[in-house]
Amino acid sequence: MRPIISFLALCLVLFAVGCIPPKQVKQIESDNSSLRGQVDSLRAEMHKLRSLVVRAEQSSQQSKEHALKVTADLNVRLEQVQQQMQIIDDRLDDMNNRVANMPNKLRMVSERSALPAATTEEPPVNAQTNNEPVVDKNALAEMSKLYDASYQDLTQGKFDLARQGFAEFLRRYPQSALADNAQYWIGESYYSQREYVRASAEFAEVAGKYPAGDKVPASMLKRAYALISLSKRAEARALLEKLIKQYPNTNEAELAKARLKE
């Protein structure tokens, strides 16, 4: 994860050039700090769980059967904590990615929803002449508001509301550069509720509908996790191997390699 100092510096730079209003900067800083606090707590729990696993494995006072059960239970919880950390990492990456790419990502909206209606009138003297489209700021604000509200619902565990919001976002802005993100978070909402069948299907939609999107590697990784939870290990292995081959230099590829070793 990127250092928080760099993240805050980026926010300040964007604020200075007028890309992000001060209220949104404070909200992003608050969300980022909250997520990092969760990561620290989960790391502490992981350290504690690993110590307990080692202790259980080495204990000579417990019966072999009981020791094996305790170790298995601890390993299950350890895997859950690792998955929770991955979810938080995904959210931090999404937040950092959105800030780093403002306002470019927010400008890439479908022409029907973001551009003013065509007109035969002569352009004003001060109009742009570099062939860049004139963007409807109100449409951009509405798009950003809908995405942010849905994302906020997701981080607060309001998964049903988050899904509804992201689905509406995709309906209204199917050509937005954030469309692949919205589709990914729909899958994440199901995954967080352990609805692995639906999660797998929604993650598959990311690569199917947005093959050039930057969320494809993450969606492949999380779909593989969902398949593992469904005991479809052969399918999951094939997907992890495909991820490593197609996106070898990504963090997701490293996580896929680690999972294959397990």
C-alpha positions in Angstrom: 0.0 0.0 0.0 1.2 3.5 -0.7 2.5 5.5 2.2 -0.2 7.7 3.7 2.0 10.8 3.4 2.2 10.4 -0.3 -1.5 10.0 -0.5 -2.2 13.1 1.5 0.3 15.1 -0.5 -1.5 14.0 -3.7 -4.8 15.2 -2.2 -3.3 18.6 -1.4 -1.9 19.0 -4.9 -5.2 18.2 -6.5 -7.0 20.5 -4.1 -4.6 23.3 -4.9 -5.4 23.0 -8.6 -9.1 22.9 -7.9 -9.8 19.3 -8.7 -11.2 18.3 -5.4 -13.4 20.4 -3.1 -12.1 20.7 0.5 -15.0 18.7 2.0 -14.2 15.8 -0.3 -10.5 16.0 0.6 -11.3 15.7 4.3 -13.7 12.8 3.6 -11.0 11.0 1.6 -8.5 11.5 4.3 -10.9 10.2 7.0 -11.8 7.2 4.9 -8.1 6.4 4.2 -7.2 6.8 7.9 -10.1 4.5 8.9 -9.2 1.8 6.5 -5.5 1.9 7.5 -6.6 1.6 11.1 -8.5 -1.6 10.2 -5.4 -2.9 8.4 -3.3 -2.4 11.5 -5.9 -4.2 13.7 -6.1 -7.1 11.3 -2.3 -7.3 11.2 -2.1 -7.5 14.9 -4.8 -10.2 14.9 -2.8 -12.2 12.3 0.3 -12.0 14.4 -1.6 -13.3 17.4 -3.2 -16.1 15.4 0.1 -17.2 14.0 1.5 -17.4 17.5 -1.4 -19.4 18.6 -1.1 -21.8 15.7 2.6 -22.4 16.5 1.8 -22.9 20.2 -1.0 -25.3 19.4 1.2 -27.3 17.1 4.0 -27.5 19.6 1.9 -28.2 22.7 2.7 -31.5 24.4 -0.1 -31.2 27.0 -2.9 -31.5 24.6 -4.1 -34.7 22.9 -3.1 -35.0 19.3 -6.7 -34.9 18.1 -7.6 -31.8 20.1 -4.4 -30.1 19.0 -5.2 -30.8 15.3 -8.7 -29.3 15.8 -7.4 -26.2 17.5 -4.8 -25.7 14.7 -7.4 -26.2 12.0 -9.8 -23.6 13.6 -7.0 -21.1 13.9 -5.9 -21.6 10.3 -9.5 -21.0 9.2 -9.6 -17.7 11.1 -6.2 -16.7 9.8 -7.4 -17.2 6.2 -10.5 -15.1 7.0 -8.3 -12.3 8.3 -6.1 -12.4 5.3 -9.2 -12.1 3.0 -10.4 -9.2 5.0 -7.1 -7.5 4.6 -7.3 -8.1 0.9 -10.7 -6.4 0.8 -9.4 -3.4 2.6 -6.3 -3.3 0.3 -8.7 -3.3 -2.7 -10.6 -0.4 -1.2 -7.5 1.6 -0.5 -6.2 1.0 -4.0 -9.6 2.1 -5.4 -9.5 5.3 -3.3 -5.9 6.1 -4.3 -6.6 5.3 -8.0 -9.6 7.6 -8.1 -7.7 10.5 -6.5 -4.6 10.1 -8.7 -6.7 10.1 -11.8 -9.0 13.0 -11.0 -10.4 14.8 -13.0 -9.6 12.6 -16.1 -11.6 9.6 -15.0 -14.6 11.7 -14.1 -14.5 13.3 -17.5 -14.8 10.0 -19.4 -18.6 9.7 -19.4 -20.8 8.6 -22.2 -21.6 11.4 -24.6 -25.3 11.0 -24.2 -25.2 11.5 -20.4 -22.4 14.0 -20.0 -22.2 16.1 -23.2 -24.7 18.9 -24.0 -27.0 18.4 -26.9 -25.6 19.1 -30.4 -26.3 22.5 -31.7 -25.9 24.3 -35.1 -25.1 27.6 -33.5 -21.7 29.1 -33.9 -19.4 28.4 -30.9 -18.6 31.4 -28.6 -15.4 33.2 -29.1 -13.9 31.7 -26.0 -14.9 28.1 -26.8 -12.3 25.4 -26.9 -10.7 24.8 -30.3 -8.5 21.8 -29.5 -11.2 19.3 -30.4 -11.7 18.4 -26.7 -15.4 17.8 -25.8 -17.1 20.3 -23.6 -18.1 18.4 -20.5 -21.3 19.1 -18.6 -20.1 19.8 -15.1 -23.5 19.1 -13.6 -23.6 15.6 -15.2 -20.1 14.9 -13.9 -21.1 16.0 -10.4 -24.1 13.7 -10.4 -22.0 10.8 -11.6 -19.4 11.4 -8.9 -22.1 11.8 -6.3 -23.7 8.5 -7.2 -20.5 6.6 -7.3 -19.2 8.1 -4.0 -22.5 7.3 -2.2 -22.5 3.7 -3.4 -18.9 3.3 -2.4 -19.6 4.8 1.1 -22.4 2.3 1.5 -20.0 -0.5 0.7 -17.4 0.6 3.2 -20.1 0.8 5.9 -21.3 -2.7 5.2 -24.6 -1.6 3.6 -24.1 -4.1 0.8 -27.6 -4.2 -0.6 -27.7 -0.4 -0.9 -24.2 -0.4 -2.4 -25.3 -2.9 -5.1 -28.3 -0.9 -6.0 -26.2 2.3 -6.3 -23.5 0.7 -8.4 -26.1 -1.0 -10.6 -27.8 2.4 -11.2 -24.4 3.9 -11.9 -23.8 1.2 -14.6 -27.2 1.8 -16.1 -26.7 5.6 -16.3 -23.0 5.7 -17.2 -22.1 2.5 -19.0 -19.1 4.2 -20.8 -17.6 5.8 -17.7 -14.0 4.9 -16.9 -15.3 4.0 -13.5 -17.8 1.4 -14.9 -15.3 -1.5 -14.3 -14.8 -0.4 -10.8 -18.6 -0.3 -10.2 -19.0 -3.8 -11.6 -16.1 -5.0 -9.4 -17.6 -3.6 -6.2 -20.9 -5.4 -7.0 -19.0 -8.6 -6.9 -17.2 -7.5 -3.8 -20.5 -6.8 -2.0 -21.6 -10.4 -2.7 -18.2 -11.8 -1.7 -18.3 -9.9 1.6 -21.7 -11.6 2.4 -20.2 -15.0 1.4 -22.6 -15.3 -1.5 -19.8 -16.9 -3.5 -21.8 -18.1 -6.5 -23.1 -14.6 -7.2 -19.8 -13.0 -6.4 -18.0 -15.3 -8.9 -20.5 -14.4 -11.6 -20.2 -10.7 -11.0 -16.4 -10.8 -10.9 -16.5 -12.6 -14.3 -18.5 -9.7 -15.7 -15.6 -7.3 -15.2 -13.3 -9.0 -17.7 -16.3 -9.9 -19.9 -17.6 -6.3 -20.3 -14.5 -4.3 -19.5 -11.5 -6.3 -20.8 -9.3 -3.2 -20.9 -10.2 -2.0 -17.4 -7.7 -1.8 -14.6 -9.9 -3.9 -12.4 -9.6 -7.1 -14.4 -6.6 -8.6 -12.5 -8.3 -7.9 -9.1 -11.6 -9.4 -10.4 -9.8 -12.6 -11.5 -8.1 -13.0 -8.2 -11.3 -12.5 -6.2 -13.2 -14.8 -8.4 -10.6 -17.5 -7.8 -11.0 -16.9 -4.1 -14.8 -17.3 -4.5 -14.3 -20.5 -6.4 -12.0 -21.9 -3.7 -14.7 -21.2 -1.2 -17.1 -23.1 -3.4 -14.6 -26.1 -3.4 -14.0 -25.6 -7.2 -10.3 -25.8 -6.7 -9.4 -27.0 -10.2 -11.2 -24.1 -11.8 -9.7 -21.7 -9.3 -6.2 -23.0 -10.0 -6.7 -22.5 -13.7 -7.9 -19.0 -13.2 -4.9 -18.1 -10.9 -2.5 -19.5 -13.5 -4.2 -17.5 -16.2 -3.9 -14.3 -14.1 -0.2 -14.9 -13.5 0.3 -15.4 -17.2 -1.7 -12.4 -18.5 -0.7 -9.9 -15.7 2.7 -11.0 -14.5 3.8 -7.7 -13.0 0.8 -7.0 -10.8 0.3 -7.3 -7.1 -2.6 -9.7 -7.9 -0.2 -12.0 -9.7 2.0 -12.2 -6.6 -1.0 -13.0 -4.4 -2.1 -15.6 -7.0 1.4 -17.2 -6.8 1.2 -17.3 -3.0 -2.3 -18.9 -3.1 -1.2 -21.5 -5.5 1.6 -22.5 -3.1 -1.0 -23.0 -0.4 
